[in-house]
Amino acid sequence: MQLGLIGLGKMGGNMRERIRRAGHTVIGYDRDPGLSDVADLAELVGALEGPRVVWVMVPAGGPTQAVIDELAGLLSPGDIVVDGGNSRWTDDEKHAEELAARGIGFVDAGVSGGVWGLQNGYALMVGGDPEHIAVVKPVFDALKPEGDFGYVHAGKVGAGHFAKMVHNGIEYAMMQAYAEGWELLEAVDSVTDVREVFRSWQEGTVIRSWLLDLAVNALDDDEHLEKLRGYAADSGEGRWTVEAAIDNAVPLPAITASLFARFASRQDDSPQMKMIAALRNQFGGHAVESSQG
């Protein structure tokens, strides 16, 4: 089949290549002319035969909205837009409604695989009407990993991105657990080879995972992670997961704590710890350290 693909960055560029390797035609557009197959969205749409399928892989929020607004004026009834970025599921509902008013279908696709997706395939969680999913299914089959798993039609519009959001929340908590365990192992004198402890967990343990494999890769590159600064950003999906938990009265203590741990990583000198130090000094006469060193 033919596919228009908008956004050819780290994920989009590799996705274009994987889909082409499966024998499909991909016409890609990117703001970087060195990556793009066409000059603009109008040329991309004109190069596709109807009914067209256009996959959007741009940052969530304003950039995605701008692309969908432009596509709405270029596409025809019966065409389909797939949002494969990390959009919030509530935006999916809005985009589906806007496009449906013009007779254009909409599918949301949560995509996981990162820079390894070209080689290993991409896990796909999709939402939308079954008839729209069926049209795009050959592309999903090209992108997914080999075997029986790695793809799910999660439900109606928004379900794909909601599932991917929860996936990322779980990822936050798993990474935090590995990080805390690593720090504790590094803190004691009795464990003399923390990297090899992590490596030993890769086979036969209940905590083995691809994230653990990646942790070992990182420790092989930098055994004590001395080249890195202890700062971790968040993509926004961890926040959305916690907000959804609040809205649905679902307790998520581990995921919530892992999100707050990332916030703490951005503070060189924690204001909260200043207050705790001051209170300990007030009620117990405990020593405090001056900010002047």
N, C-alpha and C positions, 0 to 999 in steps of 0.2 A: 504494500500500500504506500501511499504518499503521506508525508507528515511535514508540516511546517513547525519549526522549533525556534522559539524566541529566547535568547539568553544562552550564550555559549561559553560560560565561565568554566570553573573547575568541574562542576557537575554536568552542565549542559553540553559542553564540548565532548566529554567522554560518552555521554548518552547518545549524541549524534553518531559517534563512531560505532558504538555497540549496535544501534538500530541498523546502520548501514551494513554491518557485517552479517546481519540476519537477512539481508537481501531486499530491504525496503529503501525507498527513496526519501531522503531527508533534505529539505531546503531550510537552511539555518539563517537566522538574522541576529546580529549583535551590534551594539553601538560601536564596537571596535571593527573598522572595515577590514582589518587583517584577519579577523575570524569569520566574517560574514560571507554568505553566499549571494546575498542580494543587498541592494542599497537601502531599502526601507521596507516597512510593513506592507505597503501597497504592492510593491513588486513581489514580495513573498506570497501574498494572497493570490495575485494574478498568475503566479507560476504553478499553483495547485489546481488539480482537477476537482470538480465538485462531486459529491459532497466533501468539503474540506475538513481536515482535522488539524488544529493548530495548538501546539503544546507550549505553554508559557513557563519559563524557568527564570524568573527575575525576583528580586527581593520583595518580601511581603509588604503590604500596606500601599503607600502612594505609588510606587513603581508598577506594581501589579494592576492597581486600579487604572492607571494611565494607559497601560497596554490594552486592557480589556475594553476600555472606553473607545480606543482607536479601532480595535478589531470589530467592535459592534457596528461601526460605520462602514466597514470594508467587507465583512462576511455576508453570506446569504442565508435565508431560511434553509434548515437542514444541515448546516455546518455545525461543527462541535469545537468548543474551546476546552482544553484541559489545563488546569492550573496545577503544576507539579512543584511549585515553590512551597515555602513554609508558611502559607497563609493561615490566619485564624479561621476556624470553622464558621464563625458567624459571618465573616466576609464572603465565604462560599455561598451562603444562602442569598446574600444580597446580589452577588454576581450572577447566580443562576436565574434569579428573578428578572434582572435587567436584560440578560441575553434572551430569556424565554419570550419576553415581550416582542422580540424581533424574530422569533422562530429559530433561534440558535440554541443548541444544546450545551450543557456544561457538565464537566466531570472534575472532581477534585482528587488529586493523587498525592498522598504522602509518600515520599521517596527516601529510602535510607540506603546508604552504601558508600557515600563519601568518595574519596579519591580511589578507593579500591573497586568501585562499581564496574568499571570497564572490564576488569579481569574476572571478578567474582559474580557480577550481576547485582541488580538493585532489588531490595525488598520493597514491595509496592502495596499500599493500602489505599483503595479507591472508593469513592462515593459517587452516587448518581443513579439515574434511571437505567434499568437493565438494557434498554435498546441503545442508549448512548455508549454504555460500557462495551456492548458487543461490537460496535463499530471500531473502537479503539483497541480491542483485545489483541490483535496481532502485534501491536507495539508493546503492550504489556508483556506478551509472551517473549518478545525479543529482549526486553530489559531484565526480566526476572532471572534469578539464578536457575541453573539446571536442576531438575528434580521436581518433586511434588509440592515443595513449599516455597514461600517467598512472595506469594501474591494472594490478596484477598479482596473480594468485593465486600467492603465492610458494612454497607448500608446505603441510605439515601444521601443526598447532597450534604456535604459537611462531615460525613462519617470517616472519610479517608484522612482528612487533616486532623480530625479529633483523635483518631487512632494513632496517627504519627505523633501528635502532641503528647499523648500518654506514653508512647514508646520513648520519647525524649526525656520525659519526667523520670521514668524508670532508669534510663541511662544515667541521669544526674546522680541518682541514689547509688547505683552500682559503682560509678567512678569514685564517689565520695567514700564508699566503704573500702575500696582498694587503697585509696589515698591515705585513709586513716590507719589502716593496717600497716602500710608501708612506713609511715612516720613512726609508729610505735616500735616496729622492728628496728628501725634505724636508731632509735633512742636508747636501746639497751646495749650493754657491753657484751652480754653473753652470745648474742647473734652476730657472727663475724662475716657472714656473706648473705646479705639480704636479697641481693639479686638472684642468687641460686635458690633461695627459699621460694621466691616467686616462681622461678622456673619449675621447681619441683611440683608446684600446684597445677601445672598444665595438663597432667595426666592423672586420672584416677580419683580426683577430688570432686566434691560437690560444688566447688566454686570455680571450676574451670570454665572459661568463656573466651570469646574472641577479644573482649576488652582486656582480659588477663594476658592473652598473647601479645596484644599491643603494648601493654605495660612492660612486659619482658623485652620487647623490641626497644622501647624507650630507654630502659636500664642498660641494655647492651650498648646503646649509643652514648649514654652519659650515666655511669653507674650510680652516682649519688644525686643526679639531677642538679648538679652545681652550675650548669650553664643557663638554667631557667630562672625566671623571676616567679615568685609565688603569687601569680595573678591569674584569675580565670574569669573570662567574660561569660555572659549568658545570652542565648539567641532570642529570648523572649518566650519560648515555648515552655520552659520551666515555670515561668510566672503564670502563663495561661493555664497550666495544669493545676497549679495551686488555686487559682481563681475559680476554675471549674469545680474543684473539690469543695470549695466554700459554697458555691451556688447549689451544689447537690448534697451538701451535708455529709460528704464522704471524708473520713479522716485519712490524711496522707502525711504522717509525721516524718517518715524517712525522706520522702521527696522534698517536703518543705524545708527540713533541716539542711539538705544538700544545697538547695537554692540559697538559703541564708549564708551558708558557708562561703559561697562564691562572693556574696556581697562583702563578707568580712575580709576576703582576700584583697580587696581594693583599698584597704585602710592601712597606711603605713604606721599610724599611731591611733589606735582605736579610741574614739571619744567615750564609748561605753566603758572600756576598761579604766579610763581616767576616773569615771564616777565610782566604779567598784573599788578602785584603789583608795579614793578619798573616803568612802564609807568605811572600809576596813580600818583605815587609820583613825577615823572618828570614834568607832565603837570599840575597837580593840587595840588601838595604839600601834597597829602594824606599820612597818616601814613603808615609805613610798619613795619612788625614784623621781628625781627632778628632770624636767624636760630639757634642762641645760646640760644634761649628762653629769 
